[in-house]
Structures are given as C-alpha cells and as structure tokens.
Amino acid sequence: MRDDHSNHDDRPRSGGRRAPLAIAAVAGVLAIAALGMASCGDRRGGVRFWQRADASSDACPRPASLTGSEFNAQEAGLRALRRAAFRGDFFAQLELGSRYSAVRATDKNIEDPIESATWYAMALSNDEGYAPINRVDRGGFGDWRPLSKYDDCRAYERHTAYQRLDRQLGQMTREEQEAVRDRVVYVLSTQDAEGFRTLARLHDGLYGPFGEPEDNREAREAWGRGGGGGGSAAERDRRRRGYRAATSLFPRNDVDAYLYNYLAVQTGDVGAYVLMKDFEKSAPSRDQYSRFVEAKARQWTPPFEFYPNEAPASGVPFSDESRPRGDAYEYALTRMASELPFIHVGRALRYLGIAETAATRPEDLSKRQIETLEAMLGHPMEGRLSYLERVRAIQLAAVNGSSEAQLVLAVMYAEGIGLPADYARAFKWFDEAARQGSPEAKFAMSSYFALGVSGVADQDKAQAVALRIDSALSGFGPSAARLQAVLAQVSRSQQRR
C-alpha cells in the first residue's frame, strides 16, 4: 500500500518536471529557427545584427588621421583621401562623401552636394564594400551564415550611404544628376579593366542598383524589397518605397553594359573577356550586339579630359588623382621631353594667364609660376614641372577653349606623345579646333575622311576635299599645294575629253 501510494504520488511530480523541459526545448528550437531565418537577411531583409541604439558603434572604425580635426591641413587631407579613393579604397570614398556633405562642422567650407554624391556612388559601386570576408555556411536551421564584425559594419556603411545618396540626388536638378553620373563614369574609366567591368555591372539589369549581387541586402532595401522588419511606421513605409533617386542614377541598358564589357576587354584583361562571353550567353538577345557595340566602342571617349577642374567656393580644387597606368602611359610620358617642343606648354601657360610670355624652355618658368599651375590642378606645390603637369597644362588650356592647345592635344593623341594613342580622342580635339577655324585641324580631319578610320570617321572623299579646300582658303600651305594638285588633275582630265 505504501509503495503503491508512493508510486501514485511520484507520477504527477515526474510529469511536472518533464513538461517545463519540453516547453523549454520547443522554445529553444523555435528561437534557433527564428535566428536562422533572421540571419538570411541578405535574401529576405530580416533582422540586422548591426543595428544598435548608438549609430557610431555600427560604423566601421577609422584611423585617427582621418577622423581628427584637420582644419589647418584640410587641403592636404582631401588630397590624401582623393589619392586613395581614385585607387578604389572603399573607406576613403565614404569619407570623401561625408566630407563634401559637411557632416562635420569643420567641413562646412568645402560642402558640395555633387561631389559628395559622386563619392557615395563610387563607394556603393565598389566591391570592397559588399564582398564577404568571413562568412561561414554552417547549414542546418535556415542556412545560418553568421557575419564577421567587418562584414557587419560595411553593411551599415552601405545602408547609410544609400540613404544619404538618395537624399542628395532627390534634391538635385536633372543636370546636376547627370554631372554626378559623368564624374563616376570618368573616375571608373581611369581604373582600366576593373573600372570598365564595374561600369558594365552598373548598367546590367542582372545586378543590383550599383553592381552588387541582386540578392544583396542593401540592394534589396534600395529597391524597396527589404521585407517588413521592425522600426516605426515611417521606417517600414520607407523600406517599401526604397531609394528611387539612387536606384535611377544608372539606367539599366544592355547595350551600355556590353559596351563597357567590351572596353574592359580592349585593355588586354583576360578575365574581362571571360565575363563578356558570359554576358553574351546570359540572355538570348545579348549576343546580337557585338558588331554594333564594336563600332560604338571605337568612338567612345570619357566624359572629361581629366577630372573637372572647378574652383569651388572653398578654393580647394577637385584634384584628379588618377595616375599613369602601365607601360604605354609611362612610355608616352617620357616622349614629352624629346618629341614635344616646350613652346606648346609655354603657350598653354600663357593662355591660362599663368605666364605673360610663352616660355620656350622649362628653365624660363619661375618657381611661383609652376606652383600656380600646381595649385590650379590641386597638386602639391613642389615648384618642379613634371611630365604629367606638362600634359595637364595643355589639357587645361584645351578644355578652356584654346584652339592652339586643342590642336596640339589632338596631335599628342594621334602620335601617342604624353598620352597613349587614341584616334577617337584625337579626332574629337581636331574637330574642336576646326570649329574654331584652325586650318591645320581642318587639314588633319580631311586626312581622316580621305583614309577612313574605322569607327571614328568613315571614308568620305567629298568631305575630305571640302575640308582641304576650306583649309587652303584659310591659308594652310600643305592644303594649298594639295588643292593645286587636285585642280591640275581635274583640268588634265577635262583636256583628255
């Protein structure tokens, strides 16, 4: 009896212990499953582990040299950031976007929304910002893939950059937005194959808004596909709407995507060729563009001769920190000393108002005059005229309207002096000089049309003769002699009749 009673008393107590354990086990399984689902935010816009109450703890850390107050060395700091940003440093690009948007009070004097938007767009298109560093596929519940702190903070940085870029573009005119787009295209075009591949992704509808993978969490959020999530009603509504101004900066276009892939291949990059072939096979219609795009690529020139040399209110110019890339650039620069008479550089400096007379030798320029040019270009004022600065002087005079500098620059591109040979850009500058009445430029263009340069100027004998006559009437000797020969030939043919 005692044993029976004892057993009877024990049963409910034993069941009472098992029930909480079972509930706890079920709750644990549900929690793990929920955590697994949340960690798939890359595809479904789930919980973000980087979101904390303090935004500063979400951002990636910066060196003290970048975050410290540099009011007395602002220009030097910007130049250092631009050097790194032109070379593809993700965090330097973000920092420039922040500086030009005047997030810090000490940067109010350099505030420039167009320049800020340019570098935020560059950062968003940079694969250093979204390529995973330390992800682990553990399988199991929800295919949980935990992120490293580095992956985490970069996701936050891109989330913030999308917000700021969208706000800036939304307050711009169409012309200002086009200026942002042109600057991004120019900077990427200075990065050879890698830059052209990025431009291809920016225009390819199979990628995210800034060339990231289509299922990237920030890309989905920008498109308004980020899912529900927490936050206020306004925040949830914003996630549904996405970032329309930012996502429309680079319209999707298969022809442009193919064009930039093709330009990447022309740099000699083998990987670019593989990607172009993959592009051709990714959709049935894409392999039909090859012949059309090849002709278009030969005519393609960057939006600028070099980065827009503007003088903002701050007086700190937007320096072009791209550098010669590869043997062709280096060889072209070395030819400046022996094959381009210095008088052309001297005339460019005179046109720019740096010197009163056209110097015939580098020694004829004072240290102050050289430093003035360096300051205009945003270069360190060293008082020594480099080969690159000689090229920039002619380019700067050309873009500011000097027909003489335009003619010289065209010859430099045609012959590969100072700059690698580029017939499309040579023709462009011959055309610019011809529009201003240069008889030499008209004669050069007549040669293009007489011979025909594939993709640049189709063979057109009538146009060639018209340009040579125009050049001769303007007093250009070689054209006059050529015109006399043409007239003599015409008169002989008439006599035979």
Secondary structure, DSSP 8 states (H G I E B T S, - for coil): -HHHHHHHHHHHHHHHHHHHHHHHHHHHHHHHHHHHHHTTHHHH----TT--S-GGGTS----HHHHS--GGGHHHHHHHHHHHHHTT-HHHHHHHHHHHTT-SGGGGGG--HHHHHHHHHHHHH-GGGTS-SS-----TGGG-----HHHHHHHHHHHHHHHHHHHHHHTS-HHHHHHHHHHHHHHHHTTHHHHHHHHHHHH-TTS-TTSS-TT-HHHHHHHT-S---SS-HHHHHHHHH--HHHHTSS---HHHHHHHHHHHHHTT-HHHHHHHHHHHHSSTTGGG-HHHHHHHHHH---S-SSS-----TTS----------HHHHHHHHHHHHHHS-THHHHHHHHHTTS-SS--SSGGGS-HHHHHHHHHHHT----S---HHHHHHHHHHHHHTT-HHHHHHHHHHHHHTSSS---HHHHHHHHHHHHHTT-HHHHHHHHHHHHH-BTTTB---HHHHHHHHHHHHHTT-HHHHHHHHHHHHHHHHHHHH-
